[in-house]
């Protein structure tokens, strides 16, 4: 009985962790893109 429970918890934690890490990655990627856009617009405005 205990073995099934720990296996279930392990799977649950694994899924939760992967969802959490995916969320962090997407958030980081979005921020990086925003910074890139800001730099592009900034240099574009400076040149004109």
PAZAPA-4460 file (N, C-alpha, C; in steps of 0.05 Angstrom, whole numbers, plus 32768, in hexadecimal, padded with zeros to 4 digits):
% residues 48
    n_x    n_y    n_z   ca_x   ca_y   ca_z    c_x    c_y    c_z   seq   type   mol
   8011   7FE8   8000   8000   8000   8000   8011   8019   8000     1      X     A
   8025   801A   8012   8036   8032   8014   8046   8036   7FFA     2      X     A
   804E   8020   7FED   805D   8022   7FD4   804D   8030   7FBE     3      X     A
   8033   8029   7FBC   8021   8035   7FA8   801F   8053   7FAD     4      X     A
   801C   805A   7FC7   8018   8076   7FCE   8031   8087   7FC7     5      X     A
   8048   807D   7FCE   8061   808C   7FC8   8065   808D   7FA9     6      X     A
   805E   8079   7F9B   8060   8079   7F7E   804E   808F   7F72     7      X     A
   8035   808F   7F7C   8022   80A4   7F74   802C   80C0   7F7A     8      X     A
   8036   80C3   7F92   8041   80DD   7F9A   8058   80E6   7F88     9      X     A
   806A   80D2   7F82   8081   80D8   7F71   8078   80E1   7F55    10      X     A
   8064   80D3   7F4A   805A   80DB   7F2F   804D   80F6   7F31    11      X     A
   803D   80FB   7F46   8030   8115   7F49   8044   812B   7F4B    12      X     A
   8059   8127   7F5B   806E   813C   7F5F   807D   8140   7F45    13      X     A
   8082   812B   7F36   8090   812D   7F1D   8080   813E   7F09    14      X     A
   8066   8139   7F07   8055   8148   7EF5   8053   8165   7EFE    15      X     A
   804F   8169   7F18   804E   8185   7F23   8067   8194   7F1E    16      X     A
   807E   8187   7F21   8098   8194   7F1E   809C   819C   7F00    17      X     A
   8095   818A   7EEE   8098   8190   7ED2   8086   81A7   7EC9    18      X     A
   806E   81A8   7ED4   805B   81BE   7ECD   8067   81D8   7ED8    19      X     A
   8071   81D7   7EF0   807D   81EF   7EFD   8095   81F9   7EED    20      X     A
   80A6   81E7   7EE5   80BE   81EF   7ED6   80B7   81F9   7EBB    21      X     A
   80A3   81ED   7EAE   809A   81F7   7E94   8090   8214   7E97    22      X     A
   8080   8219   7EAC   8076   8233   7EB1   808C   8248   7EB5    23      X     A
   80A1   8240   7EC4   80B7   8252   7EC9   80C6   8258   7EAF    24      X     A
   80CA   8243   7E9E   80D8   8246   7E85   80C8   8259   7E72    25      X     A
   80AE   8255   7E71   809E   8266   7E5F   809E   8283   7E69    26      X     A
   809D   8287   7E83   809E   82A2   7E8E   80B8   82AF   7E87    27      X     A
   80CE   82A0   7E8A   80E9   82AB   7E85   80EB   82B2   7E67    28      X     A
   80E1   82A0   7E56   80E2   82A4   7E39   80D3   82BE   7E31    29      X     A
   80BB   82C1   7E3E   80AB   82D9   7E38   80B9   82F2   7E40    30      X     A
   80C6   82F2   7E57   80D4   830A   7E60   80EC   8310   7E4E    31      X     A
   80FA   82FB   7E45   8111   82FF   7E34   8108   830B   7E19    32      X     A
   80F1   8302   7E0F   80E6   830D   7DF6   80DF   832A   7DF9    33      X     A
   80D2   8331   7E10   80CB   834D   7E15   80E3   835F   7E16    34      X     A
   80F9   8355   7E23   8111   8364   7E24   811D   8369   7E08    35      X     A
   811C   8354   7DF8   8127   8355   7DDD   8117   836A   7DCD    36      X     A
   80FC   8369   7DCF   80EC   837D   7DC1   80F2   8399   7DCA    37      X     A
   80F5   839C   7DE5   80FB   83B7   7DF0   8115   83C1   7DE5    38      X     A
   8129   83B0   7DE3   8143   83B8   7DD8   8141   83C0   7DBB    39      X     A
   8132   83B0   7DAC   812E   83B5   7D8F   8120   83D0   7D8B    40      X     A
   810A   83D4   7D9A   80FC   83ED   7D97   810D   8404   7DA0    41      X     A
   811C   8400   7DB5   812E   8415   7DC0   8143   841D   7DAC    42      X     A
   8151   840A   7DA0   8165   8411   7D8C   8158   841D   7D73    43      X     A
   8141   8413   7D6C   8132   841E   7D55   812C   843C   7D59    44      X     A
   8122   8442   7D71   811B   845E   7D77   8134   8470   7D78    45      X     A
   814A   8464   7D83   8162   8474   7D86   816E   847B   7D6B    46      X     A
   816B   8468   7D57   8176   846D   7D3D   8167   8482   7D2D    47      X     A
   814C   8483   7D31   813C   8495   7D21   813D   84B2   7D2B    48      X     A
***
